Amino acid sequence: MERSTNGLEGVVVADTLLSHVDGERGELWLRGEPVERLAGRVGFEAALGLLVGGALPDAAGVEQIRALLARGRSLAFERLPRLGDALDRGDAMDALRAGVAHFDERELGCGVESAALLAGIVATIGAAWATKACRAPDPSLPHARDHLRMLGARAGEDEAAALDAYWVTVIDHGMNASTFAARVVASTGSDLVSGVTAAVGALKGPLHGGAPGPVLDMLDAIGEKERAEGWLSGELAAGRRIMGMGHRIYRVRDPRAAVLERALERYQRALGPGGGAAAARLELARGVERAAEHLLGARHPERSLRANVEFYTAVLLEAVGVPRELFSATFAASRVAGWCAHVAEQREAARLIRPASRYVGPKPL
Ligand code: COA
């Protein structure tokens, strides 16, 4: 039998029409559209329509998806009293996993409908977990704006535009661990909610979606960019990884880091002179990234370890008022659309995913 590939690097497990990731060139396309062309130009509604429905929706299509997202928020809000202790979990991702499991595929429909409903549901469970007294959704508002309002954050157009740019950027990303988990579950013929629940569990891990909270902890601990090199050297000497740096696929800087950095710049310009704190934070993040890149480059010259999506996710979500404990769940509020699209694609492939393992234990005596 062949040697095992721990971590499945380079193993192609599906043909997909959804997203293309080129780790050497630093490219991400969603249904053929480069991510940098979408983020900041279209909202989350349109990106969801593109990914799940197959084409960028027109204005009427965007309105329909907006209404579905609002219905998802209402569905979740009405269900909150029945979620029992799901919302009391100490970790937002535990709450999300338990909360999502309360829904049934039969009430969610399929295609764009189920993806938009679930995106509304995930965002609302996150807001309810974070605030412990969730405000009722306002269906007249666009999704990002209403989500920020439900969180009790500043919910102006500029904040919503920044959150939208983030959600568009992270909606799908090839065969990442949570997507793979969803596809494995779908391949057994199981239901959509089971696939999404498995994906939430995979996303919880710090090597996948759990890095942006620790990125902010790192920025807090460093405080000023002149201290970055010393602090980071200490972490590396202690054998710890620098959060927000490195990626399994990218050998160049993650293209999503640049997209989010630009979204932050736009947000700061919109804030004008009032955006001093956010500007200082971005400046610090850039200094820390430079120092981390330098140190990791010296330590691992064979492997390019550059900023990944989580690095600027942390700075952007903090700037628009999302609490750091909710960062992974906020990521899930977008990626759930990707999971749904992959579940549908896997169902069409109609093939059980069942790899092999290589037994390396003792033989019977
Ligand atoms: N900080 C310090 N060292 C790192 C590192 C980081 N962020 N990322 C990778 N390395 C080191 C590893 O320790 C390893 O060194 P070793 O061979 O001396 O043990 C080497 O680089 C290769 O790393 P490897 O574990 O093979 O890379 P991977 O492809 O499995 O890892 C990540 C990809 C994302 C898991 C990894 O880069 C990481 O842990 N990053 C921090 C967490 C993070 O930001 N996650 C979000 C991802 S979007």
Boltz pocket constraint, residues with backbone or C-beta under 6 A from the ligand:
constraints:
  - pocket:
      binder: B
      contacts: [[A, 206], [A, 207], [A, 208], [A, 209], [A, 211], [A, 240], [A, 241], [A, 242], [A, 243], [A, 244], [A, 245], [A, 246], [A, 247], [A, 248], [A, 249], [A, 296], [A, 300], [A, 303], [A, 305], [A, 308], [A, 309], [A, 310]]
      max_distance: 6.0
